[in-house]
Amino acid sequence: MDNRVPPSATGPGPRRRDRHGRGMRGPIAPPQVPLAASRAEVFADLVQDSVERLERRWPQLADIDFLVLEVPRLDGRGDHPVWEDETVPLGGTIPAGDGRRARVVVYRRPVEIRTKGRDERAALVHEVVVEQVAELLGLTPETVDPRYGED
């Protein structure tokens, strides 16, 4: 019985298969497929969709910057709102000043933790954006979006 391994048919060069005979591993999905988008990118898209929905009714929102941050800050550094309550905020506002535009901040991780699916997350993101815009404009959330609070 001959136990010798036959020489490689392809010769030296890049390996086409791994040691188990499977093909080389690559990305699960191509970049243009939504699966390839990170959670942060998908969340930012939800915020952008909500803002675009509101901008049709409130054109002055073009003068407000909308930001997505991971979590609220505990310290007073920077110009971001400081978290001081016992409940974790889902969003915040930073008024305009010193040549800086007003800002609405949505915190990604607290919103994600409170929601189970994409539809529920989109609804909560929209509620947070509406509440923060209402605070900046000095209006009620129902005035900013008449469908506010509807399930």
Secondary structure, DSSP 8 states (H G I E B T S, - for coil): --------SS-SS---B-TTS-B----SS-TTSGGGS-HHHHHHHHHHHHHHHHHTT-GGGGGEEEEEESS-BSS--SSS-B--SSS--SEEEE--BTTB-EEEEEEHHHHHHT-SSHHHHHHHHHHHHHHHHHHHHT--HHHH-TTTT--
